[in-house]
Structure formats: C-alpha cells, structure tokens
Amino acid sequence: MMTKTALKALWFGGGGVLATWLAVTPNHGVPSSATTVPQQPAVTREPSAAEWNAQAERLRARTDAVTLRKSARNPFRFSSPPSAAPSSTPREHGMQLAAIEPTTPTVPVAPELKLSGVAQKAGTRTAILSGDGQIYLVGEGDSVAGRFTVVTIDPEAVLLRDAAGAEQRLVLPQ
C-alpha cells in the first residue's frame, strides 16, 4: 500500500517529466499554417571527359616541374637529429680521426636499494626492499632487480650479493 507522501512524489515527478517532454518537443503538436513549397534539388553539372583529361595534364605538368629531394626523416625514431649538411671545406685524405679511449672503466650504477621493513611469518622472514620506483618482497636466495641475490635476512638488516661477489648490507632506518 502506498502512503500519501509516495503518491504525491509520483504525481509531481510524473508532472515534471511531462512538462519537460512538452518543453523540448519542437512543434508541440500544433500544425503549421504556413504552406511549404517543395524545394527542387540543386542542379549539378558533371565535368566532361575532356575537362577531366585537361585537369590531369595540368597536374602532371606541375609534378614534373618539381624535383623532390631525399627524405631525411626516420618514421621509426622519435626526435632524430637533423642530417649533417656536407662540409664546404674538403678534408685531408691523410688525416685520421683518433678514437678517444676512456681512461677509467665505466661501472654500471647499481640501483639504490633501501630496506623498508622485514616481515616474519611462521619462522620465514621476508624483506621489503624499495628502489628505482619498485618494491621488492624477497626471501633468502631470491633475486633483486636482476643483479643481487639475498644472502641472509636478519630482523633489522639484509645482506645482498651481486654477480661479482661484492656484498652490500642494508639496515632498517632508525
């Protein structure tokens, strides 16, 4: 059974929907008194074969007059450097460019890892490491960032070893 409040809400809601529908209806169901004259379609003229051939000849003449240069754009590379223009001064044939050797060997920079926490469940410890925008949940023997292996996990520290055998100890921040 409906209450008076629900009945009033339906009455006003239905009246609002009907009023909205009447407001947006374009003609409101009123017949137009103005007489409408049927419009004739615009007359279009199809170009003849001679005109098509003349247009084709004009286009051929324009494309033959232009010489295209070789494109230096590489669609498979974003922001490729501009091609170097040939130098106006000729190089000497006997001059060799010496390769510059680096004086110090370059060592890849290790990702900076930080120990965020250590979790323990049923006697097994899991280290929570963060670095390079990643979070690693690792146990003993797991690989971290493709470079390190977890050797031991203590309640407040983790010992990591890289492929070269160098060890790194991470401690929880105090």
N, C-alpha and C positions, 0 to 999 in steps of 0.2 A: 504494500500500500504506500502511495506517495504522500509525502507531507505537503502542506501548503507552501512551504519555502521552496521545495524542489519543483513544484508545479509553477510557481512564479518565475523561478530561474529558467525553466524550459520555455515559458511563454515569452519572456523578454529576450532570451537568447535566440529563439526562432524568429522573433520580430526583427532583431538586429541583423540576422543572416538575410532575411527577406529584404530589408532596407538596403543593405549593401549590394545585393544582387540587382535590385532596381536601379541603384545609383550608377553601377558600372555597365549596365546594358546600354548599347549605343543608341537604339531607336526607341526604346521604351514601348515598343509595340504600336506606336502611332503611325498610321500610313502617311506617306509623304504626299503633299498636294501638288508639288511641282512635277511637271511632266519631264520625263527623261528622254533624251534623244539618243538613240544608239550610235555609238561612235564607230566610225569607219577605221579600219586598220591603216596605218601609215603606209604609203606606197614606197617600197624599197626597190631600188634598181640593182640588179645583179651585174657585176662587171663582166664584160665580154672576154673571150679568149684572147683577143688582140691586146686588151688592156692588161691582162694577167702576164702575157709574154713581155710587154713593154716594161712592166714593173720588175720582172725577173731580170731583164737585161740591165736595168739601172742598178739593181743590187749587185749583180756580177761585176759590173764596171767599178763600183765603189770598193768591193772587196779585193779586186785585183790591184787597185791603186795603193793599197796599204800593205806594207811588209811587216810581218809580225816578228818580234824578237823572242828569243828563247826564254821561257819562263824560269825564274829562279825560285819559285815558291815550292815548298815541300808540304803537301797536304797532310803528311803523317807526322809532322813535327810542329809543336806549338812554339811560336816565337823563335823561329830560326833566324840566325844572324844574317844581315844583308850580305849578298855576294860581293867579294872584293873586286873593285874595278882594276883592270890591268894597269900596271905602273907605266908611266911615261918614260922613265929612265931605264935603260937596259941594264941587266945585272951582268957582272963579270962572270965568265964561264968557269974560271979557276977558283972562284970563291966558294968555299964550302961552309955551310952553317954548322957550327959545333953544337952538339946536344949538351944541354946543361944537366949534369948529374946532381941529384940531391946529395947533400953532404951528410945528412942524418937519415937513418932509415925511418920510414913512417910506420908507426904502430897504430893499428886501429883503436879508436877510442872506445873503451868499454862502457856499456850503458851504466849510468849511475843508478845503482840499486839501493833501496833503503828498506830496512826491516820495519814493518808496520806492526807486526804482532806475531804471537805464537799461540796456537790452539792445541789443546790436548784432549783426545777422546779415546777412551779405553786403552790408555798407555801409549798410543801413537801420537806423535807430535806433527803438526802441520805448520809450516812457516808462511806468513803472509808478507810477500815482498812487493814493492812498487818501484817502478822506474820506466822512463820513456812513455809515460801515459798508459802503462799497462799495470795490471795487478796480477800477481802470480801466487797461486796456492800450491805449495810444493812440499813433498815429504823427502826423507832421506833417499838419495840415489836418483832423484828426479832432475831433469834438465831445466835450466832457467835461461830464457832469452836466447836459446840456441848456442850459448857459449859456456855457461857454467854448469857444474854438477854439484848438488847439495851433498856435502860430506856428512856433517852432523848438525843436529838441531838441539840446542840447549834451551832451557826455559827463558833465557834472556839474550841469546846470541845464535847466529847461524854461521857455519863455515862453508865457503864456496871454493871450488877448484876449477880452473879453466883448463883447456886442452893442453896448454904448455906446462901445466903442473903448478902454476902460481896459485897461492891460496889467498882468499880475502875473507876477513871476518866482519860480519855485520852485527851490530849491537843495537838493542832497543833504545830509543831516545829516552832520556831521564826527565 
